[in-house]
């Protein structure tokens, strides 16, 4: 038993014989300076019909543990010690002792133990149809001929509720939405009726309603097939909704394990308490918001969007099928006051990101106006500005992007990244620029010495802090934040939100905050606007919209948000919205 592990109470006799026992699992990655222990002495059991959630932040060893069960730990990583005892059709097998490329482990992998990965686009071949890949998986582990395998694949697509399964069978992964791709991955995982299903962050990239649908589907399939499920996630709301048991990992070790209610209501490990408290904080408004609530109604309007429209024309060509034009933004109207934060929420494809990019003129809208109040009180329509005027406007309005990895140039030092806006606009150079970069780094909680390092040397949360420092370098008054915290762990997310709130008070910033995370919006935003198919269907104060939503779509969106309390499981009773 690893030191510091909190053991759950004894389990009922009927559940004492697990389908999988992991004991003292240790995984090492050889480095020049020694060996990195990604997983260090991990123990847990999986039981038929039950869900064990393996939780922890990025780098805790969750995914390495799951990959070890299928013997697909990426090289040069290897299992150094421990056993993975699987009780399957062929009796008891210690998977840890099998040859990773051998016939026995390949029969278990996919046939008896299946895995769903976080990003289906990297797991599915872009060159083959979904149907081809399903048939290939079925025939690999069964004796079915091609015609029978095709029928089985279509049956599986229907089982996971993919619309028009016969047509979907012939489509490529890029023709599926994110939720549909994940359904296809679940169908592939279930092709051979596995006894164990491993799901590695299967809902992280999905919006709340699609996430709720996938969780409902997995719960129904587990009930029908009696599978044991190992669900890996850092989303404590999802854990509270689906878990029977929880194992908490931190820096490669299990720090606590037990029934879901024990972990959430009486966590023993300090790390478990920190994770749960980070989630619970986001269920209430930030204290800073109450301090400015009285002055916001009297603040002047900084940004007014009126009738904004954006249409994406169908693309045609040798390898394109054309299609219909898509109206991504349809006559949107909104106002943002100085010092205010307006949250834009909705599902993937609702037009949130397109709206933000149109306001910044990254995309060119077809109609409407974007009125920005200047520092001298004059009002400018951003939509009508030429290149020189737009450059000047971009000193007043800046953008923070979702992916802190992709938005920073890997060939530039952090100092060059942050200082580039100041240099390009001819504001600072030389020693004055270096001093300003150091001040900006310290403002976002990083040492000034970090300016000499490259982005790859920082964690995801630190990279997002660097992105924030770059965004405020020109002292803007408006920041458009597009899913600025969705790629971060829950504790890092809370830290970044608090940093943004602190900078808002110090610098007088206004935020247009785009997110599909209702918890983050409830914590961070003064008002929220709900988007559905390019239109804003409801606007109001965050408390008003969250507590008494008027539009059916808003009610459906809020009912899909999992609560971080296992006693309040409710996704099975959530409301659905059908656009008439």
SULGI-V566890 format. One record per backbone hydrogen bond with DSSP energy under -1.0 kcal/mol. NH is the residue of the N-H (numbers start at 1). CO is the residue of the C=O. If there is no record, write none. Layout:
nh=NH co=CO
nh=NH co=CO
This chain:
nh=5 co=2
nh=15 co=12
nh=16 co=13
nh=19 co=46
nh=20 co=46
nh=21 co=85
nh=22 co=44
nh=23 co=83
nh=25 co=42
nh=26 co=81
nh=27 co=39
nh=28 co=78
nh=29 co=36
nh=31 co=34
nh=36 co=29
nh=38 co=27
nh=38 co=36
nh=39 co=27
nh=40 co=252
nh=42 co=25
nh=44 co=22
nh=46 co=20
nh=50 co=47
nh=52 co=229
nh=53 co=245
nh=54 co=231
nh=55 co=247
nh=60 co=57
nh=65 co=61
nh=66 co=62
nh=67 co=63
nh=68 co=64
nh=69 co=65
nh=72 co=67
nh=77 co=74
nh=78 co=28
nh=80 co=26
nh=81 co=26
nh=83 co=23
nh=85 co=21
nh=86 co=93
nh=87 co=19
nh=88 co=91
nh=91 co=88
nh=93 co=86
nh=95 co=84
nh=95 co=93
nh=97 co=94
nh=98 co=95
nh=102 co=99
nh=106 co=102
nh=107 co=103
nh=108 co=104
nh=109 co=105
nh=110 co=113
nh=112 co=108
nh=113 co=108
nh=114 co=196
nh=116 co=198
nh=122 co=119
nh=124 co=120
nh=130 co=171
nh=131 co=169
nh=133 co=129
nh=134 co=130
nh=135 co=131
nh=136 co=132
nh=137 co=133
nh=138 co=134
nh=139 co=135
nh=140 co=136
nh=149 co=145
nh=150 co=146
nh=151 co=147
nh=152 co=148
nh=153 co=149
nh=154 co=150
nh=155 co=151
nh=156 co=152
nh=157 co=153
nh=158 co=154
nh=159 co=155
nh=160 co=156
nh=161 co=158
nh=162 co=157
nh=168 co=164
nh=169 co=165
nh=170 co=167
nh=171 co=168
nh=175 co=172
nh=176 co=173
nh=181 co=177
nh=182 co=178
nh=183 co=179
nh=184 co=180
nh=185 co=181
nh=186 co=182
nh=187 co=183
nh=188 co=184
nh=189 co=185
nh=190 co=186
nh=193 co=190
nh=195 co=112
nh=196 co=112
nh=197 co=228
nh=198 co=114
nh=199 co=230
nh=200 co=116
nh=201 co=232
nh=206 co=203
nh=211 co=207
nh=212 co=208
nh=213 co=209
nh=214 co=210
nh=215 co=211
nh=216 co=212
nh=217 co=213
nh=218 co=214
nh=219 co=215
nh=220 co=216
nh=221 co=217
nh=222 co=218
nh=223 co=219
nh=224 co=220
nh=225 co=221
nh=226 co=222
nh=228 co=195
nh=229 co=50
nh=230 co=197
nh=231 co=52
nh=232 co=199
nh=233 co=54
nh=239 co=235
nh=240 co=236
nh=241 co=237
nh=242 co=238
nh=243 co=239
nh=244 co=51
nh=245 co=51
nh=246 co=258
nh=247 co=53
nh=248 co=256
nh=249 co=55
nh=250 co=253
nh=252 co=60
nh=253 co=250
nh=255 co=248
nh=256 co=248
nh=257 co=6
nh=258 co=246
nh=260 co=244
nh=263 co=259
nh=264 co=260
nh=265 co=261
nh=266 co=262
nh=273 co=269
nh=274 co=270
nh=275 co=271
nh=276 co=272
nh=277 co=273
nh=278 co=274
nh=279 co=275
nh=280 co=276
nh=281 co=277
nh=283 co=280
nh=284 co=281
nh=286 co=523
nh=289 co=286
nh=296 co=292
nh=299 co=296
nh=302 co=336
nh=303 co=336
nh=304 co=371
nh=305 co=334
nh=306 co=369
nh=308 co=332
nh=309 co=367
nh=310 co=329
nh=312 co=326
nh=326 co=312
nh=328 co=310
nh=328 co=326
nh=329 co=310
nh=330 co=534
nh=332 co=308
nh=334 co=305
nh=336 co=303
nh=338 co=300
nh=340 co=337
nh=342 co=511
nh=343 co=527
nh=344 co=513
nh=345 co=529
nh=350 co=347
nh=355 co=351
nh=356 co=352
nh=357 co=353
nh=358 co=354
nh=359 co=355
nh=360 co=356
nh=362 co=357
nh=363 co=357
nh=366 co=309
nh=367 co=309
nh=369 co=306
nh=371 co=304
nh=372 co=380
nh=373 co=302
nh=374 co=378
nh=377 co=374
nh=380 co=372
nh=382 co=370
nh=384 co=381
nh=385 co=382
nh=390 co=386
nh=391 co=387
nh=392 co=388
nh=393 co=389
nh=394 co=390
nh=395 co=392
nh=396 co=393
nh=397 co=393
nh=398 co=478
nh=400 co=480
nh=407 co=403
nh=412 co=409
nh=414 co=453
nh=415 co=451
nh=417 co=413
nh=418 co=414
nh=419 co=415
nh=420 co=416
nh=423 co=419
nh=424 co=420
nh=425 co=421
nh=426 co=423
nh=427 co=422
nh=428 co=422
nh=434 co=430
nh=435 co=431
nh=436 co=432
nh=437 co=433
nh=438 co=434
nh=439 co=435
nh=440 co=436
nh=441 co=437
nh=442 co=438
nh=443 co=439
nh=444 co=440
nh=445 co=442
nh=446 co=441
nh=450 co=447
nh=451 co=448
nh=452 co=449
nh=453 co=450
nh=457 co=454
nh=458 co=455
nh=463 co=459
nh=464 co=460
nh=465 co=461
nh=466 co=462
nh=467 co=463
nh=468 co=464
nh=469 co=465
nh=470 co=466
nh=471 co=467
nh=472 co=468
nh=475 co=472
nh=477 co=396
nh=478 co=396
nh=479 co=510
nh=480 co=398
nh=481 co=512
nh=482 co=400
nh=483 co=514
nh=488 co=485
nh=493 co=489
nh=494 co=490
nh=495 co=491
nh=496 co=492
nh=497 co=493
nh=498 co=494
nh=499 co=495
nh=500 co=496
nh=501 co=497
nh=502 co=498
nh=503 co=499
nh=504 co=500
nh=505 co=501
nh=506 co=502
nh=507 co=503
nh=508 co=504
nh=510 co=477
nh=511 co=340
nh=512 co=479
nh=513 co=342
nh=514 co=481
nh=515 co=344
nh=521 co=517
nh=522 co=518
nh=523 co=519
nh=524 co=520
nh=525 co=521
nh=526 co=341
nh=527 co=341
nh=528 co=540
nh=529 co=343
nh=530 co=538
nh=531 co=345
nh=532 co=535
nh=534 co=350
nh=535 co=532
nh=537 co=530
nh=540 co=528
nh=542 co=526
nh=545 co=541
nh=546 co=542
nh=547 co=543
nh=548 co=544
nh=555 co=551
nh=556 co=552
nh=557 co=553
nh=558 co=554
nh=559 co=555
nh=561 co=558
nh=565 co=563
nh=568 co=565
nh=573 co=570
nh=574 co=571
